[in-house]
Amino acid sequence: MATIEHSAILKAPPERVFALLERVEDFVDYSDLIREIEPLGGDRYRWHVHAVGMDWTFDVEITECQAPELLAWESLEGVHNQGCYRLTPVDGGTKVAFTLTYVIRNRLVEKAVTRAAKPLVNKVSREILERVQARL
């Protein structure tokens, strides 16, 4: 299992940050790589992403939503992955910790994917949190 992590401090209380993060459809406004997010009903969404010159589509389900501390999701098909945002109050704002884990059965392929995916996921995570901060 591979893990990618990123964190930032946003200058707003956890309740305000969480209110933006839990609106999954709005993530399309937070990153240039996210083309569309389709609600599928319940807590399921289909993401359309354009990255590394290719279009990617994947379905995810929100697995935990504990305002204002935790928003977690898991993939429903394709490469098994799960992730979460953990929000912690700190002086002057909120620490937002992003974690994404995924499993690729072949270790060599996993290492290659991680080498390519880590900078890309970190870029998207930074972009999302910067744009959330701008909305606060």
C-alpha positions as CSV (number, residue, x, y, z in Angstrom):
1,M,0.0,0.0,0.0
2,A,1.3,3.5,-0.9
3,T,0.4,6.7,0.9
4,I,0.5,10.3,-0.2
5,E,0.1,13.0,2.4
6,H,-0.1,16.8,2.4
7,S,-1.1,19.3,5.0
8,A,-1.7,23.1,5.2
9,I,-3.0,25.6,7.7
10,L,-6.0,27.6,6.5
11,K,-6.8,30.9,8.2
12,A,-10.4,30.0,9.3
13,P,-12.1,27.9,11.9
14,P,-12.7,24.2,11.2
15,E,-16.4,24.7,10.7
16,R,-15.9,27.1,7.8
17,V,-13.3,25.0,6.2
18,F,-15.3,21.8,6.5
19,A,-18.4,23.5,5.1
20,L,-16.5,24.0,1.8
21,L,-14.8,20.6,1.7
22,E,-18.0,18.7,2.2
23,R,-19.5,20.2,-0.9
24,V,-17.9,17.6,-3.2
25,E,-19.4,19.0,-6.5
26,D,-17.5,22.3,-5.8
27,F,-14.1,20.5,-6.1
28,V,-14.3,21.2,-9.8
29,D,-13.7,24.9,-9.0
30,Y,-10.7,24.0,-6.8
31,S,-8.4,22.3,-9.3
32,D,-7.8,22.8,-13.0
33,L,-7.4,19.1,-13.4
34,I,-10.9,18.2,-12.3
35,R,-13.2,18.6,-15.3
36,E,-16.5,17.5,-13.8
37,I,-18.0,15.8,-10.7
38,E,-21.3,14.0,-11.2
39,P,-23.5,13.2,-8.2
40,L,-24.6,9.5,-8.5
41,G,-27.0,9.5,-5.6
42,G,-26.4,9.1,-1.9
43,D,-22.8,9.8,-1.1
44,R,-21.4,8.6,-4.5
45,Y,-19.7,10.7,-7.1
46,R,-18.2,10.2,-10.5
47,W,-15.0,12.3,-11.0
48,H,-13.7,13.3,-14.4
49,V,-10.1,14.3,-14.3
50,H,-7.6,15.3,-17.0
51,A,-4.0,14.6,-15.9
52,V,-0.8,13.6,-17.6
53,G,-2.4,14.1,-21.0
54,M,-5.2,11.6,-20.4
55,D,-8.8,11.7,-19.2
56,W,-9.6,9.6,-16.1
57,T,-13.0,8.7,-14.7
58,F,-13.5,7.1,-11.3
59,D,-16.3,6.6,-8.8
60,V,-16.0,7.3,-5.1
61,E,-18.2,7.1,-2.1
62,I,-18.0,9.3,1.0
63,T,-17.5,6.8,3.8
64,E,-17.3,9.2,6.8
65,C,-18.5,12.7,7.3
66,Q,-17.9,13.9,10.8
67,A,-18.2,17.7,10.8
68,P,-16.0,19.5,11.3
69,E,-13.2,17.0,11.8
70,L,-13.2,14.3,9.1
71,L,-14.3,13.8,5.5
72,A,-13.3,10.3,4.1
73,W,-13.9,8.5,0.8
74,E,-13.1,5.2,-0.9
75,S,-13.0,4.2,-4.6
76,L,-15.7,2.0,-5.9
77,E,-13.8,0.5,-8.8
78,G,-10.4,0.6,-10.6
79,V,-7.3,1.1,-8.5
80,H,-8.4,0.7,-4.9
81,N,-7.8,3.9,-3.0
82,Q,-9.1,5.8,0.0
83,G,-8.5,9.1,1.4
84,C,-9.5,11.7,3.9
85,Y,-9.3,15.3,5.1
86,R,-8.7,15.6,8.8
87,L,-9.3,19.1,10.3
88,T,-7.7,20.2,13.5
89,P,-8.1,23.6,15.2
90,V,-4.7,25.4,15.6
91,D,-3.8,29.0,16.6
92,G,-5.0,31.3,13.8
93,G,-7.0,28.7,11.9
94,T,-7.3,25.0,10.9
95,K,-4.7,22.4,10.1
96,V,-6.0,20.4,7.1
97,A,-4.2,17.0,6.7
98,F,-4.9,15.2,3.4
99,T,-4.1,11.5,3.2
100,L,-4.5,9.2,0.1
101,T,-3.7,5.5,0.2
102,Y,-3.9,3.1,-2.7
103,V,-3.0,-0.5,-3.5
104,I,-1.5,-1.8,-6.7
105,R,-0.7,-5.5,-6.6
106,N,2.6,-5.3,-8.5
107,R,5.3,-3.7,-6.3
108,L,7.3,-2.5,-9.3
109,V,4.3,-0.9,-10.9
110,E,3.3,0.6,-7.5
111,K,6.7,2.2,-7.2
112,A,6.5,3.7,-10.7
113,V,3.0,5.0,-10.2
114,T,4.0,6.5,-6.8
115,R,6.9,8.3,-8.5
116,A,4.6,9.8,-11.0
117,A,1.4,10.2,-8.8
118,K,3.0,11.8,-5.7
119,P,4.0,15.1,-7.3
120,L,0.7,15.3,-9.2
121,V,-1.5,14.5,-6.2
122,N,0.5,17.0,-4.0
123,K,0.0,19.7,-6.7
124,V,-3.8,19.0,-6.8
125,S,-4.0,19.0,-3.0
126,R,-2.1,22.3,-2.7
127,E,-4.3,23.8,-5.5
128,I,-7.5,22.7,-3.7
129,L,-6.5,24.0,-0.3
130,E,-5.2,27.3,-1.8
131,R,-8.6,27.8,-3.6
132,V,-10.5,26.8,-0.5
133,Q,-8.5,29.4,1.5
134,A,-9.3,32.0,-1.2
135,R,-13.1,31.3,-0.8
136,L,-12.8,31.7,3.0
